Amino acid sequence: MSRLSPSRSGSAGDASALSSARSGSAAAKPLASPSQSRSAAAEPRLSPPPGVRYAGIGDEAAADLAGQIRAHRLLGWSAIELRDVDGTALADLDDAAFDHVVEALREARLDVVCVDSRIANWARPVTGDFELDRGELERLAPRCAALGTRHVRVMSYPNDPDAPLDEPDWARRTIDRMRRLARQAEDAGLVLLHENCAGWAGADAARALRLLAEVDSPALRLLFDTGNGVVYGYEAYGLLTELVDRVDHVQIKDARAEAGEAVYTLPGEGSCRVADCLRLLLDHGYTGTWTIEPHRAVRPHEGRTDAGRGGVEEFVRYGRALEALAAGLSATAAGDLTAEDREATR
């Protein structure tokens, strides 16, 4: 579980949300039993909607690359999103370890759709050392090329938790840094995907749109995560209605609030309206990847990086739940949405 943010805005909102999340109880729903896991892996694969492919953030299944590959093979998926391998961020792997990653994924015939960086994330406030982000992007540029992806996940700088800036200064510094990073990415042939998570523009559609407008670069687009709103204090579907045409990549998680904390669930079992979000994306012509980020055991911002012995099996169960949810989208008419929802998407 992650403790919820008391506010979606304010100068220290992101910092307090993440501080609380790290200190809160980390329990989630029990992982699948071995018999449940074998059943999930044995179920026939359901095809994604046209123009969509499935992937998963590998280290949510296993720390080691072999386990990450095995999870995707069991699902029958041809794409993976990379964050950490053996507990090390992709940018920090030594050359030999990285070369092994490239070769193993090539042999497994797994495409890399995105690299999840630490750039501007929950651990790097806007007052921190900017060279950490510039350096990470510089290291990732040739590695992304070797992996065959242009996409790098970023955030937009939480406020300083100890000496928070006022909002205008926080905004100014964030936009300046993101403009410089986007220019660097553009020169390297990369696209930064800003996630609705920690940072100045993470939980507010107007800020996200302002960020895109003022950076004004084809190298900055949006990544939409269906499950972050429970922790950060906003309603995911409402945010998506304002940003849907700018979304290039999607991460799938679900959660519900219990006693002021976030409990992560299978997709469709929480309060994040995952099915409605996915249907809205399809209705607006979205094509691209839907990546699962279960957060059932692994939650890096809470210091939880061990998927456990049943991590691969639980990851497969989560993937099967997404397939089933997506298969049911066409069976539910868009007219089932409320009048307010329909008006918001016009």
Secondary structure, DSSP 8 states (H G I E B T S, - for coil): -EE--S-SSSTTHHHHHHHHHHHS----S----HHHHHHHHHS------TTEEEEEBGGGT-SSHHHHHHHHHHHT--EEEESEETTEEGGGS-HHHHHHHHHHHHHHT-EEEEEE--TT-TTS-TTS-HHHHHHHHHHHHHHHHHHT--EEEEEE----SSS---HHHHHHHHHHHHHHHHHHHHHHT-EEEEEEEEETTSS-HHHHHHHHHHH--TTEEEEEETTTHHHHTS-HHHHHHHHGGGEEEEEE-EEEEETTEEEEESTTSSSS-HHHHHHHHHHTT--EEEEE---SS-BGGGTB----TTHHHHHHHHHHHHHHHHHTGGGS-GGGS-HHHHHHT-
